[in-house]
Amino acid sequence: MDHAELATAVDGIARLQGSFLLRSGITATEYFDKYRFEADPSLLGEIARQLAPLIPAGTEVLAGLELGGVPIATALALETGMPVAFVRKEAKAYGTCRLAEGADIDGRRVLVVEDVVTSGGQIALSTTDLRAAGAIVDHALCVVDREQGGPEALARAGLTLVSLLTRTDLDAANARA
């Protein structure tokens, strides 16, 4: 599957038509359900295959952000053999009381992995927490950049965002369909 075919597949499974109440309270006739491409094993495997070459050199640990980044990071770990950490939005208050479960991140080069980036806000917050826990973080990787200011906001947080697909790619795929 090439890049354009992947964009068509992701758009075809995740772009829904209907009536959807958005978090903002607005009703939309179109909705992008990112969990649909994460829940399809064949598509998730292809996404991991195409993301793997985008991993920055020197990366030691993949850090999947709760919730959508976890399946992407897991698929990437299976594709690359790299260890993975699962990053909570906040450290749990019981047991190990850890923010990041799985692979050790202290003193290691960590790549933040997310499914879709809009504003980049959660990546920036999680990166601050990961850095406080000793991780070296300077890149984030996502499947889709919605092109709504995420890369610019992340640059202000000292991060470079690398994306496999953009909203422009998905819109072009939708126009071809």
C-alpha positions as CSV (number, residue, x, y, z in Angstrom):
1,M,0.0,0.0,0.0
2,D,1.5,3.4,-0.9
3,H,1.0,6.7,0.9
4,A,-2.1,7.7,-1.2
5,E,-3.7,4.3,-0.7
6,L,-3.1,4.5,3.0
7,A,-4.7,8.0,3.1
8,T,-7.7,6.6,1.2
9,A,-8.0,3.7,3.6
10,V,-7.8,5.8,6.7
11,D,-10.2,8.4,5.4
12,G,-12.6,5.7,4.2
13,I,-12.8,4.0,7.6
14,A,-12.6,7.0,9.9
15,R,-14.6,9.8,8.2
16,L,-18.2,9.4,9.2
17,Q,-21.3,11.2,7.8
18,G,-24.4,11.9,9.9
19,S,-25.3,14.2,12.8
20,F,-22.7,14.4,15.6
21,L,-22.6,16.5,18.7
22,L,-19.1,17.8,19.2
23,R,-17.4,18.6,22.5
24,S,-17.8,22.3,21.7
25,G,-21.6,21.8,21.7
26,I,-21.8,22.3,17.9
27,T,-23.5,19.7,15.8
28,A,-21.5,18.6,12.8
29,T,-22.5,16.5,9.7
30,E,-19.0,14.9,9.5
31,Y,-16.9,13.3,12.2
32,F,-13.4,11.8,12.1
33,D,-13.4,8.6,14.4
34,K,-9.7,7.9,14.9
35,Y,-10.4,4.7,16.8
36,R,-11.8,3.1,13.7
37,F,-8.4,2.9,12.0
38,E,-6.7,1.8,15.3
39,A,-9.2,-1.0,15.7
40,D,-8.6,-2.5,12.3
41,P,-5.6,-4.9,12.6
42,S,-4.7,-4.8,8.9
43,L,-4.8,-1.0,8.7
44,L,-3.0,-0.6,12.0
45,G,-0.3,-2.9,10.8
46,E,0.1,-0.9,7.6
47,I,0.2,2.3,9.6
48,A,3.0,0.9,11.7
49,R,5.0,-0.2,8.6
50,Q,4.8,3.3,7.2
51,L,5.5,5.0,10.5
52,A,8.6,3.0,11.3
53,P,10.9,4.8,8.8
54,L,9.8,8.1,10.3
55,I,11.2,7.2,13.8
56,P,14.1,9.6,14.5
57,A,17.5,8.1,14.7
58,G,18.6,7.5,18.3
59,T,15.2,6.8,19.6
60,E,15.4,4.3,22.5
61,V,11.8,4.1,23.7
62,L,8.4,4.6,22.1
63,A,5.9,6.4,24.5
64,G,2.3,5.9,23.6
65,L,0.0,8.5,25.1
66,E,-3.3,7.5,26.7
67,L,-5.6,6.4,25.0
68,G,-5.1,6.7,21.2
69,G,-1.3,6.6,21.2
70,V,-1.2,3.3,23.0
71,P,-2.3,1.0,20.1
72,I,-0.1,3.0,17.6
73,A,3.0,2.7,19.9
74,T,2.3,-1.0,20.5
75,A,2.0,-1.7,16.7
76,L,5.2,0.2,16.2
77,A,6.9,-1.8,18.9
78,L,5.8,-5.0,17.1
79,E,7.1,-3.6,13.8
80,T,10.4,-2.3,15.1
81,G,11.3,-4.4,18.2
82,M,11.6,-1.2,20.2
83,P,10.4,-1.1,23.8
84,V,7.3,0.9,24.7
85,A,6.1,2.9,27.6
86,F,2.4,3.6,28.1
87,V,1.9,7.2,29.3
88,R,-1.0,8.2,31.5
89,K,-2.5,11.7,31.5
90,E,-1.6,11.7,35.2
91,A,0.3,9.3,37.4
92,K,-2.0,6.8,39.1
93,A,-2.6,7.3,42.8
94,Y,-2.1,3.6,43.7
95,G,0.3,0.7,43.1
96,T,3.5,2.0,41.5
97,C,2.1,5.5,41.2
98,R,3.8,5.9,37.9
99,L,3.1,8.2,35.0
100,A,4.7,5.9,32.4
101,E,4.2,2.1,32.6
102,G,6.3,-0.5,30.8
103,A,9.8,0.4,29.5
104,D,12.1,2.6,31.6
105,I,12.3,6.1,30.3
106,D,14.8,7.7,32.8
107,G,17.8,9.0,30.9
108,R,16.6,7.5,27.6
109,R,15.7,9.1,24.2
110,V,11.9,8.9,24.1
111,L,9.6,9.4,21.1
112,V,6.1,10.5,22.0
113,V,3.6,8.6,19.9
114,E,0.0,9.9,19.3
115,D,-2.7,9.0,16.9
116,V,-4.1,12.4,15.9
117,V,-2.7,15.9,16.6
118,T,-4.9,18.9,16.6
119,S,-3.5,21.6,18.9
120,G,-0.7,19.5,20.4
121,G,-1.8,20.4,23.9
122,Q,-1.8,16.8,25.4
123,I,1.6,16.0,23.8
124,A,3.1,19.2,25.3
125,L,1.6,18.4,28.7
126,S,2.8,14.8,28.6
127,T,6.2,15.8,27.4
128,T,6.7,18.1,30.4
129,D,5.8,15.2,32.7
130,L,8.1,12.7,30.8
131,R,11.0,15.2,31.0
132,A,10.3,15.6,34.7
133,A,10.6,11.8,35.0
134,G,14.0,11.9,33.3
135,A,13.2,11.2,29.7
136,I,14.9,13.0,26.9
137,V,12.2,14.1,24.5
138,D,12.6,16.2,21.4
139,H,10.3,14.5,18.8
140,A,6.7,13.4,18.6
141,L,5.2,11.1,15.9
142,C,1.6,11.0,14.9
143,V,-0.6,9.2,12.3
144,V,-2.6,12.3,11.4
145,D,-1.8,16.0,11.8
146,R,-5.2,17.9,11.5
147,E,-3.2,21.0,10.5
148,Q,-4.7,23.1,13.2
149,G,-1.6,24.5,14.8
150,G,-0.1,21.4,16.5
151,P,3.4,21.5,14.9
152,E,3.8,25.2,15.8
153,A,2.6,24.7,19.3
154,L,4.9,21.7,19.8
155,A,7.9,23.6,18.4
156,R,7.3,26.2,21.2
157,A,7.6,23.2,23.6
158,G,10.9,22.2,22.1
159,L,9.4,19.3,20.0
160,T,9.5,18.5,16.3
161,L,6.3,16.8,15.1
162,V,6.6,14.2,12.4
163,S,3.3,13.0,10.9
164,L,2.5,10.2,8.5
165,L,-0.7,11.9,7.1
166,T,-2.2,15.3,7.2
167,R,-5.8,16.6,6.9
168,T,-4.8,17.7,3.4
169,D,-3.9,14.1,2.5
170,L,-7.2,12.9,3.9
171,D,-9.2,15.6,2.1
172,A,-7.5,14.7,-1.2
173,A,-8.2,11.0,-0.7
174,N,-11.9,11.9,0.0
175,A,-12.1,14.0,-3.1
176,R,-10.7,11.0,-5.2
177,A,-13.3,8.6,-3.7
